[in-house]
């Protein structure tokens, strides 16, 4: 083998102009050998890559000597391979031993390895696969595409976020060829994406010190109508100041790109925003009385929907001083901003106050289409385990879609203080039980409805025991509480629970009908293990019928969501309710 290598090596450097005919034939033969060598190397490298990929894929391999936990998922690794391919891991494994798992192998947590930002589980697997094989896998569809069926997925938020995570991983873990590749991919997104979707690209470019990408993103944002407040809230100080400087530069020799700004008016608007940041709605009211600036002038609802606690949004809405369907300079309503934030409680609060889900942005997007373009397919189709809350993104889409389909519904007549004491207690007992049962079957949906109604105090199955009720026993007598105060407290609680039930009827009508029927027909004597043998058998048969009714109702309410089947999670929650009833 050594002789063959030496011969071919020497012959490859022979000049064909100084050889005889016999030597020419020998050179042709040698040339064929030389051409075969790269092919052999390619085959060998490809086989090595496949072998290492199999080593990476086989999670049960006994050869792995450490693991990295990403989003709660342990990923087995081989430190020698990572150290050879990444300077970051070389230094990490040399200096940091990590905690030990149950097998005595070092364990590292992804969040401890990153100074800022996030790298998701799927992105890390793609990155690791490249380290092992030298080949880049296609982007996983479930995390790089949105659920908007009209989207080409060439610049939606999931596609951008996946590329951002890959650039971040490549930069932090010091794999320069991947850094260059994903920088180029993100450059292609900048002009295609909606301007607010350029923000995450600019952030990762800034942290990874990709100056060219930073400059391109800053230029796109400076040319857009994105307001300065959003820029200041979302971006580092030096980046936001640079963008504002770019906006002041002349567009042409005789044109200035500067809008006239009233400094005093701007100062008063910022004071309102700072008061909202402090969750101080009373201060907001005071500031409104001290100047002519209104909530609409300050786009205060837009600001609160984007950055404030949902309870603050409800309190600002409660002032009834702002137009809930007002559009800002970009043509976004408050509901559009809430859809970008994807917080169900904020969306439901706005809808309850009359926000229109039919309003479109200047480029024709509705709140639900905004939500869909921001939601990963993985989150939309995720199976909900027992007791686990539904993904907020999906819940926002469900609520907005139902709002666009629903017919106007008359609000239940408000309950007045003329209710008798016994009637008031009976209604409270009924509503406490109904809300508690809804929480067992539909925890996420019930949680949102209760949050909007400020009814979180309800404990599960609070009313199933006659001794339980509002904050324990609502029939208890507080010697320091006058009859008038007690009645006011109970009426307030009644309104909270009634509003919670109304929210459920509004967005989940079929399920609400089943719950209404159950409360009317079965609740008074539904303890499964009480009564004679025949009575228990009849109750169990009725319980199975109820289970089927709830599943059918749930599927009916979700009929226009063909991808997700929640029957398994609903079944599990019904079994959980059954266990609670047995223990009563």
N, C-alpha and C positions, 0 to 999 in steps of 0.2 A: 504493500500500500504506500509505503514511503517512497519507493522507487517511482511509482506511477505519479505521485505528487511532484517529485523533483523533475521528472521528465516533462510533464505537461507545463510546469512552471517555466522551465528554460525554453521550451519550444514556443511558448506564447510570445516570447520577446524576439524570435528570429525574424529577420527582414526577408520578405518574399522576393525582393529584387536581387538577392545575392545567393540564390539556391538553385540547384539543378532540378530537372524534371522529377527525379525520384524524391527529392526533398519537398517539392511542391505537394505531391500526393501525401507525404507524411504530415505536412503542415495542415492540409485539408482535414486529415484525420484528427490531428491535434485540435484544430478549430472546433470540430464537432464535440470533442471532449470538453473544451472550455465552455461551449454554449450549454452543455448538459449540466455543468456544475451549479450555476445559479438556480436552475430548475430543481435540482436535488436539494439545494438549500431551502428553497421555498417550500418544497414538500415536507422537509424535516421540521421547519419552523411551524408550518401549519399543523403538523401532527403534535408537536410540543404544545402549541396553543390549545388544541382540542383536549389533550391530556390534562393540562392545567385547568381548563374550563370544567372538566368532569370532576376534578378534585374540589373545585369551588362549589359546584352544584350539589355534590354529595354532602349534605349537611350532617349525615351520620358518620362521616369519616372520623376515624380515631386519630388521624394525623394532624388535625387542627390543634393548635396549642394556645389559643386565646379566643376571646369573643368581644365584639363591640355591640352594645345595645343601642338600637336606633328606633325611636318612637315605640319603645316597649318591646321590640322584637330583637332577640339575640341573633347576631350574625357571626358564625364561626369563621375564623381567619387563620392564616398561616403566617406568622410574624416574619419568617425569613423572606417570603415572597414580597410582602408589603414593604419591608425594610430595603430590599434590593431595588424596588421600583419607585419609592417615594422617600425623599430626604426627610420629610416631616416624620414619617413613621420610623425611619432609621434612628432619628434622634429621640423620638418618644420611647421606643422599646429599649433604647440604651440607658435612658435616665429614669423612666417611670415604669414600675412593675405592675401597677394597677391593682385593684382589689381582686380577691380570688373567688371563683365560683365554687359550686359544690364538688366539682371534680378537681379542684386545686389549680385550675388554669387562670391566668390573668384575665380580668374583665374590665373593659373600658366603657364609658358612657359617652355617646356622641355629643351631648350637650356640654360635657366637660372639655371636649377637644376644640370646640368652636368659640372664638371670642365674641361673636355676634352672629345674627342670622340663624338660618336653619337649613339642614340637609335632610330631606325625607328618606324614608326606608327604600322606596323604589329607586330614587336617584342614587343612593349610596350603593345599591346592588349593581346598577349600571356602571358606576364608577369602579367598583371592585372588579367587576367582570373585565373591564379594560386593563386593570393592573395585572390580572392573571393571564389574560389571553392576548393583549395588544389589539383587540378588536372592539369596536364600539357597537353596542347593541342599539336597535331602534328604540326610540322613546316609548315607554309603556303607554298604551292607549288610555288606560284607566286613570292615569294621573297627568296626561298631557293633552287631553281633549275635554271640552266642556259639554254640557248637556243641551246646548242650543242646536237643534237639528238643522238650522239654516246656516250655521257657522262653518267656515272652511278650515277652522283650527290652525290657521297660519299666523294668528296674532291674538288669540283669545288669552285670558289670564292664566288658565292652567298650562297652556303651551309656554307662555312666558315664564311662569313660576318654575316649571321644570328646568328650563334652560338656565334660569338664574341659580337654582340649586346646584346644577352641574358646574357652572362657572365658579361658584363659591367653593365647592368641594375641590375642584381642580386647583384653585388658587391657594387655599389653606393647606392642602395636602401636597402642594408643590409638584404638580405634573404639568409642565409648561406647554406641551403640545396640545393638551386638552384645553388649557386656558385660551390659547389662540383660536382653537376650533369654536368654542362656545362664545367667545367675543364676537366672532364673525356672525354667528347665528343671531345673537342679540342685536347686532347692528341692523340686521334685516328686519327685526321687529319694530324698530324705533319709529319709522315713518308709517307703518301699517297700523299700529296699535292706537286705541283711544288714548288721549293724552294722560289720563289718570293711570293708565296701565304702564306708562313709561316710568313712573315713580320707582317701582321695584328694580327696574333695570338700572336706573341712575344710582340707586342705593348700593347695589352689588358692585357696580363699576367703581364707585367712590371707595368702598371698603377694600376692593381688590386692586386699587391704584391703577385702573385702566383709564388713563387720561384721555385717550382718543374717544372711547365710548362715553365717558363723562361729558366731554365737550359736545358730542352729537346729541345726547339726551338733553343737556342744558339748552342747546339751541332750539330743539323741538319745543320744549316747555316754554321758553321765552317767547316764541312766536305764537303760542296758543293763547286762549282766553282763560286759562286756569288762573283763578284769583290768587293774590299774594298771600292771603291768610292760609289757604290750603298748602301752598308751597312752604310757608314757614312752619306749619305743623308737621309736615311729612318728611322734610329734608333737613340734613345737618345745616347749621348756621352758615358756614362758609359757602356751601352750595347754593342755598337760597339767596344769599347776598349777591353771588355771582349772576344768578338768573335775573334778579332785579336790576343789576347793573346793565346786563345785556338788553333789557327792555327799555332802558333809558337811552341807549345808543340810537343815533339817527338811522332810519330805514333808508333814506337817500340824502343827498346833499341839502335838499331844501325841506325835508320832512323829519319831524321829531316823533319818536314812538313813545310819547309821554302824555298821559291823561292828566288833566287838571284835577288836583286833589285838595279838598278843604282840610287843612291840618286839624282844626278843632273838631270837625265832624268825624274825621278818622279816629281821633283820640277817644271820643265818646263811644264810638262803635266798639273799639278795642276794650273799653272798660266793661261794656256789656258782655263781651266774650270772656273776659277774665272772671267776671262774676259767675258765668255759667261754668267755667272751669272749676270754680270753687264750690259748685253745687248750691249757690246762694241765690235762689229765685227771689227772695225778699229784697236783696240788694239790686237785682235787675229791675224790680218794680220801682225802687227808689230812684235809680238812674233814669228811668223813663219819665218820671215826674220832674226831673231837674233839667231836661233838655227837650228839644223838639224831635230828636231822633226816636224813631219807632222800632218795634221788633222787626218789622218788614224792612226798614231801612238798613238794619244791621244784619239782615238775613239770619236772625237769631235762631229760628227753628231749623234752618239748614245746618247751622253750626252745632246745635244741640244734637240733632239726629246723627251727625257725623262723629262727634267726640264725647258726648256726655252720657252719664248713666241713664238708663231707660226711665227711672223715676223722675229725673230732672226733665226729660222730654215730656212726660205726663204732666208735670207741674206747669211747665211753660204753656202747654196746650190748654191747661185748665185756666190760664189767665184770659183766654178768649180774646187776645189782642193781636193775633197774627193770622195772616191768610195761609191756611194749610196747603193751598194749591199754588202758592206764589212760585214763580220761576226766577232763578238767579241769572247772573250774566251769561252763564253757559247754557241756559235753557233747561236746567234741572229743577224739578220740584223737590220738595222735602222728601217725598216718598222715593224719588230716584236716588237721593243721597242715602236714605235708609237702606235701600236695596243694595247699594255698594258696600255698606257696612255689614249687611246680612245679620242683623240682630232681630229675631222674631218679635220680641216685646215692643221694640220701637215701631216696627211695621204695623203691628196690630193696634197700637195706640193711635197712630196716624189714621188708619182706616176707620177706627171707631169715631174719630172726630171729623170724618168726611173727606179725607184725602182720596183723590180719584186715582184708581189703578189704571185707568184708560189713557191718562195723559202721556204724551210722548216727548222725547227729547228732540232737539233740532235735527238730529239725524235719524229720527223715526223709531227709537228704542223705547219700549215701555219698561216699567219697573220690573216686571217678571222676566223680560228678555235680558235686562241688565243682570239680574240674579242668575239666570241660566248661563250666561257667558262667563260668570265668575266661578261657577260650581264644577268641580271635577266629577267625571263620570264615577269614579270610585266612591265618592261621598254620596252621590245620588242613589246608587244601587246597593249601598252597604246594608247588610243584614243587621237588624237591631236585636241584640241579645237581651235576655231576660233582665228587666230592671234598668237597661241602658237607655239613656235619652237619645232621641232621634237627632241626626245631624242637623245643625242649625241651618245650613245652606238649603237642605231639602225642605225643611219646615217652612222657610221663607218662601220658597217656590210654591209649595202646597197652598199656603195662605193667600198669596197673590193670585194664583190661578183660580182659586175658589172665589175670590173677590171679583174677578173679571167675569165669572160665569153666573154668579148668584143673581137672583131677583131681589129687588128691594124688600126688606123685611120690616114689618112694624115692630117697634120696640115694645116689650111688655109694659103694661100700665104700671106706673111707679106705685110703690106701696106707701100709704100715708100713715100718719101717726094715729089715725082713727082705729087701727086694728086693735082688737081686744088682746089682753095679756096672754090668754090661753091660745088664741089663734096665732099670735106672734111666735110663741114657743113651738107650736106644731109646725109652722112654716120653717122655722130655723132648724128643727130636727130633720125635716124632710130634705132641706137643701144641704145641710152638713153631710148627711148620708149619701146623697146623690153625688156631690163633689168628691167625696172620699172614694166612692166606687169608681168614678171616672179616673181618678188618679192611679188606681191600680191597673186599669185596662189601657189607658193612654197617657203615660206619665209626662211625656214632652208637651203634648198638646194641652193637657190640663195645667201644666206648670205655666205656660205662656198665658192662658186665659186667667189664671189666678193672679199672676203678676200684674196684668193690666188692671184687674179689679182690686188689687191690693188686698188679696184674700189669702196670703201665704200662711196665715195662722192656722188654717184648717189642718187638723191631724188626721191621719188615715183612719177611716171608719170611726170618726169621732162620735157619730150618733148611733152606732150599732148597740151601744149600751145606754140604757136610759139615764145612767148617771153621768154621761158625758155630753159635752156640748161646746159652746163657745169658750175657748180658753179653759177647758175643763168642764165644769157643770154650769150651764148658763141659767139654771134655776137657783143657783146659790144666792144668798142674800148678803150683800156687803153692807154692814151697818153704817158705813160712811157714805153710802151711795143713796141719794134720794130716789124715789120712784120715777121722777121725771128724767134724771140722769141715766138711770138703768134702762128706761125705755128708749132713750136716745141712743145709748150704746147698742142695744139689741137691734134697733132699726138700722143703725149704721152697718152692723154685721150682716143684716138681712140684705141690704143693698149690695154689699160686696159679693155675697154668695149668689144673689140673683144675677148680677152682672157676669159672674164667672159662668153660670149656666147659659146665659144668653150668648156669650162668646162661643161656647161649645156648639150651641144650636146653629149659630151663624156659619161656622166653618166645617162642622162635622154633623150635618143634619140627620143622616141615617143612623149613625151611632147614638146620637142623642135620643132618637125615637125609641131605640131598643132600651136605653137606660130609663127613659120615662115609663115604658111599659113594665120593666122589671120593678121599678120603685112602686108602681101602682099595684101590681099583682102579687109579687113574691116577697118583698122585703119584710113585712111584718112577722113572718114565720119561716125564715130561710136558713136557720142554723141546721147544717146538714146532718149533724149527729145527735139531734134532739128529737124526741117523739118516739112512737112505736116503730117496729121494724118496717111495717108497710108504709108509714109516713116518711121514714128515711128513704125508702126505695123510691117513692114518688118524687121526693125532693131531688134525689140524685138524677132521676130521669129529666126533671124540669131543668136542672142545672146543665145537663148535656144539651138540651134544646136551646137554652140561653147561650151556651158557648157557640153553637152553630149560628144562631141569630146575630151575635156580635161579629163573628167572622164574616158573615155575608154583608152585614152593614158596613164593616170596615172596608171590605173589598169594593163595595158600591161607592163609598166616599172616595176611594182611590182609583176608581175605574179608569180614569184618564191618565193614570201613571202605569203603563204596561210593564215597566221594567222591574219594579219592586213588588215582592210579595211579602207582606208583613204578617201572614197568618200564623207563622211559627212563633213569632214574638208575642202576638196577641194571645195565642193558645197558652204560652208559658205564663203570661201575666194572669190569665183566668185561673190557671192552676194555683198560682200564688194567692189569688183571692179566695179560692176554695180552702186552702190551708188556713188562711186567717179566719175564715168562717168556722172551721172546725174547732179552732182554739178559743172561740168566743164563749 
